[in-house]
């Protein structure tokens, strides 16, 4: 087993580990990903889509529960209070 391991050639070094290539890569300016990069789109679109879905779900639940009338009642109550305070 040791003889077999001794006979296998060592793996060639990766091109990135060679000093000249490594120095060239370090000298390059860092590049920002394009706006249409799938990773960037995923980072932006996933939270936006999640927030839109939550907002839609809350709206549907409120309208099905009839709580939109509660909002209307609160609005008219505040109008009555303001007109009462405004009259001398």
C-alpha positions in Angstrom: 0.0 0.0 0.0 2.8 2.4 0.8 4.5 1.4 -2.4 1.4 2.3 -4.4 1.2 5.7 -2.7 4.8 6.3 -3.4 4.4 5.5 -7.1 1.4 7.9 -7.7 2.6 11.3 -9.0 1.9 14.3 -6.8 -1.0 16.4 -8.0 0.0 19.3 -10.2 -0.4 22.6 -8.4 -3.5 24.6 -9.2 -3.0 27.5 -11.6 -4.3 29.9 -8.9 -1.7 28.7 -6.4 1.2 29.6 -8.7 2.8 32.9 -7.6 2.6 34.7 -11.0 -1.1 33.9 -11.5 -1.9 34.7 -7.9 -0.1 38.1 -8.2 -2.0 38.9 -11.4 -5.3 38.1 -9.8 -4.5 40.3 -6.8 -3.6 43.1 -9.1 -7.0 43.1 -10.9 -9.5 45.5 -9.5 -12.5 43.9 -7.8 -15.5 43.6 -10.0 -19.0 44.2 -8.8 -21.6 41.7 -10.0 -23.9 42.9 -12.8 -27.4 44.0 -11.8 -28.9 41.1 -13.7 -26.8 38.5 -12.0 -29.1 35.7 -10.8 -27.6 35.9 -7.3 -28.2 39.6 -7.0 -31.7 39.2 -8.4 -32.4 36.5 -5.9 -31.2 38.6 -3.0 -33.4 41.5 -4.0 -36.5 39.8 -5.4 -37.0 37.1 -2.7 -37.5 39.6 0.2 -39.6 41.9 -2.0 -41.8 39.1 -3.1 -42.2 37.8 0.4 -43.2 41.2 1.7 -45.8 41.6 -1.1 -47.2 38.1 -0.3 -47.5 39.0 3.4 -49.2 42.3 2.6 -51.6 40.6 0.2 -52.4 37.9 2.8 -53.1 40.5 5.5 -55.3 42.4 3.2 -57.3 39.3 2.2 -57.7 38.2 5.8 -58.8 41.6 6.9 -61.4 42.0 4.1 -62.7 38.4 4.7 -63.0 39.1 8.4 -64.9 42.3 7.9 -62.4 44.4 9.7 -62.5 47.0 7.0 -65.7 48.3 8.7 -63.8 48.7 12.0 -61.3 50.9 10.1 -64.3 52.9 8.8 -65.8 53.3 12.3 -62.5 54.5 13.7 -62.2 57.0 11.0 -65.7 58.4 11.5 -65.2 58.4 15.3 -62.0 60.5 14.9 -63.9 62.8 12.5 -66.6 63.3 15.1 -64.1 64.0 17.8 -62.3 66.5 15.7 -65.5 68.3 14.7 -66.6 68.3 18.4 -63.3 69.8 19.5 -63.4 72.4 16.6 -66.8 73.8 17.5 -66.9 76.5 20.1 
